[in-house]
Amino acid sequence: MQLLVNCLIVVATVAAMEAVARYSHEYIMHGWGWAWHKSHHEIEGHTFERNDLYAVVFAIPSVLLIYLGVAHQHWILWVGVGMTAYGVLYFLAHDALVHNRWPFRLTPKGRYLKRVVQAHRMHHAVRTRLGCVSFGFLYAPNIDTLKAELKALHGGAVDLAAVTGVEQRD
């Protein structure tokens, strides 16, 4: 029974981390933390971006929860494991799949992964702090909805075909 409870805590934490990541991305990274995140919206190709410092900062609470959970045999261990699991999923999908920052190229297979990649590329259609869409990562809004948001925000001035690899439909 305890194994089931621990697994549920991990799964619930991974789900909650999507909301934490989404709001951190919009209000911290695109807010007062733009000085670090700006490197991620510039032309890609660097091995290390200043934005990568966020991974270090966001790892601290999960490491602390795992440490305290092990030291005190407490359920917060599994919250830390869930946070770490989200970080691994984010790293694999974001750095490997979307931005191809690994020495080999991964191609998204299936509708879900293609939608995640397209939504994140639409986020990068805007190179500035303001006017971006799709701040979450494991949840990707409908692509047509995102296109409409970008068009409304920028008057159609964003080249969506170049960013998403999908021709724009009117």
N, C-alpha and C positions, 0 to 999 in steps of 0.2 A: 504494500500500500504506500509506503514511504517513497518508493521509487516512482510511482505514478504522481505523487504530489510534487516531487522534485522536478520531474519532466514537465508538469503543468506550469510550475514556476518559471522554468527556462523558456517555454513556449510563450507564456504571457509576457515575460520580460522582452523577448525578441519583438513581439508585436508592439509593446509600449515604446520600445526604442525607435521604432519608425516614426512615431509621433514626436519623440524627443529630437531625433535627427532632423525631421522636417522643420520644426519650429526653431531649432538652433541654427539651421541653415538659413532660414529666412530672416530671423531677427538678430542673430549674433553675426554670422558670417557675412550677410548682406547688410548688416548694421554696423555696430561699433567695431566688429572684428574684420572689416573689409580689408584692412592693411595686409593681413595674412592671406585671406581668401582671394584677393585680386589676382594673385599669381596663377590661380586655377582657371581664371577666365581669360587669361592672355594666351597668346599662341603657344600651343603645346609643343612638347619635344624635350623638355627638361627631365632629367632623371629624378631630381628632387625639386619640389616646389615649396615655397614658404607655407602654403596651405597644408602640407603634410604634417606640420606641427600640431594641427588639430587632432590628428590620430593619437599623438603622444598625450595631449591634454585629456582627450576623451577616454584614454586607457586607464588613467589614474584612478577614477572611481571604481572601475571594474576590478582592478588589481587589489585595491583596498578592500572591497567587499569580499573577494575570494580569500584574501589573507585573514580577515576577521572571521569569516565563516568557517574556515578550517581551524583557526586558533580556538574558537569558542563553540565549535560544532553547532553552528546556527544556520537557519534556512537562508540567510542572506548570501551564503556561498552560492546558491543556485541563481540568485539574482545576478551576481557577478559573472557566473557562467553564461547566463542569457545575454548579458551585455557584451561579453567577449564573443559569443556566437554571432550576434548582430554585427560586431566589428569585422569578424572574418567574412561573413556574407557580403558586407559592404565592400570590403577590400577586394574580394574576388570579382564581384559584379562590377564595381565602379572602376577600379584600376585596370583590371584585366579585360573585361568585356566591353566596357564603354570607351575607355580612353586608351586602350591598347598600350599600357605602360610596361608590359612584360615583353621579353624578347621574342615571343611568338604571338600570333594573332588568333584570337578566339572569335568565332562567328556565332551570333545568337541563333538558336534554333527554337522554334515554337513561338506562338503568338505572344505569350507573356513576356519572355525575354526580349523579343523584338520591340514590344511596346515600352518596356523599361528603358531600353537603349534610345529609342526615338524620343521619349519624354525628356530624358536627361540631355540629349543633344539639343532639344528645343530650349531647354534651360540655358544652354550655352550659345544659343543664337544671339543672345544679348551679352555683350562683353563688359557692360557696366554694372554698377551695384544695384541700380533700380530698373524696373520694367521686366524682370525675369518671371518665368512661370515654372511650375513643377519643382517644388523644393524638397519633396520627399524622395525616397529612392526605391525601396522595395515595393511601394505602391505607386503605380503610374496612372495618372488620370487619362481619360479618353483623349486620344491624339487630336481628333477634330475639335474638341473643346479647347485644347491647348493652342491649336492654330488660331482659333477665333479669338482667344485671349490675347495672343501676340499681335494679331492684326488690329484689335481694338486699342491696345497699348501703344502701338507703333505705326498705325496707319498703313500697314502692309509694307513697311520699309525693311522688314527682316526677310532675308533669303532663306526660306524654310527648306527648299530643295537641297541647298548646299549643306545644311546642317543635319537634316534628318535622312537624306537620301530618298525622300519621298516627294513626288511631284505634288504641288499644291493644287487642290481642287477648289473651284469657286462655286 
